[in-house]
Amino acid sequence: MAAHNDLGQLGEDLAEKYFIERGYEILCRNWRHFRKELDMVAAKDDVLHFIEVKTRSSSQFGRPEDAVDEIKINFLVAAGEEYLYQNPEWKKIRFDVLSICIQPNGDVEYFLIEDVYA
């Protein structure tokens, strides 16, 4: 597996732990429907969260959240719509982005952007 795939997997593992520690129930990871993908789907307080996880090991190419542009948000929304079509019981939804920076010394910084598509 390529190094960037390993970093992405590590980021999703860290994200899962991050959300569980904050009372979220992880419903699925890497949910796919054809070309649409959701990194993580979670629930908390009767709200369904579609979560995009971005992980970087340096800021050389910008902060992780900078990679979530309008095109990426549109893909996230399209995937969320398909998920809701298949799981129509949810009435409240949110699209969130979790930015994870893993520092050279091993420290991890999290930055959660809530409700990016309001």
N, C-alpha and C positions, 0 to 999 in steps of 0.2 A: 504494500500500500504506500502511496506517495506521502511525503511528509505533511503536505497541506491536508490530506485526508485524515492522517493521524491527529493533527491539531484540531480539525473539525470534530472528530469523534470525542476527543478529550473535552472540547468546549461543550458539546452536548451532554456529556456525562456530568460536567460541572454545573451546567444549567439545570439538569434534572435535580441534582442535590440542592441547588440554590432554591428552586421552587418548592420542593418537598419541605425544606426547613421553614418555609414561609406559609405552610398550610395548604398548598395547592395539591390537587390530585392529578397525577400525570395519566392522561387517558391513552396517549400513544406518542411515539416518536417516529419521525420520518414517514409520516402518512403520505401515501402516493395515490394519485388517480391519473393515469396516463402521464403527461408531462408536468402535472401540477404536484407540488410537494409542500408539506408543512413540516418544519423541523420538529415542532412539539405542539401537542394539543393538551391543554390542562383545564381543570375546573376549580373554581373557588367561589364560595358564596353565591351559588346559582348563576355564575357568569362563566361562559366558555371563552377560553383564551387561546388564540392562535398565536404562536410564538416563533419568531424568527431569531435564531441564535447566530451571532457573528463573533468569531474568535480570532485574535491576532497575538503574535508573540513579540511584536515590536510596532512602533508607530511609524515606521519607515514609509508605509503606504497609506498613512492616515489612521484615524481611529476606526475600530470595527463598525460602529454605527454609520460611518460615512459611506459604507458599501451598500447601505439600504437606500437606494434611490427610488424615484417614482416608478420606474419599470419593475423593480423588485417588489415594491408595495402592491402594484397591480397584479403581479403573479401571486402574491400572498392572499390578496382579496379573492382572486379567482379560485384558488385552492380552498379557501375558507367557504366560499359559496357552494362548492361541490360537496365539501364535508357536511355543510348544513342541509343540503338536499338529501344526503344519505342519513342524516341524523337530525330530523326536523323538530325534535323535542326541545331544543335550546331556543330560548327567547331573548336572552341577553348575551351579546358577544363583544369581544374586544380583540384588537390586533396589537400585539406588543413586540418590542425588539429588546433582546438582552445582548448587550455588548460585553464581551469578556476580553480583558487584556492580561496575558500571562507575562509577568516581568522576568527578566533574565535571572533574578535571584529566586524565582519560584513564587513570589507573591502574586495573587490574583485580584484584579480589580473588576468589579461588576458595575454596570450602568444600565438600569432598566428604563426604557422609554415606554410608557403606557399609552394605549389608545392612539396609535399612530395614524389610524384611519377613522377620523371621527366624522 
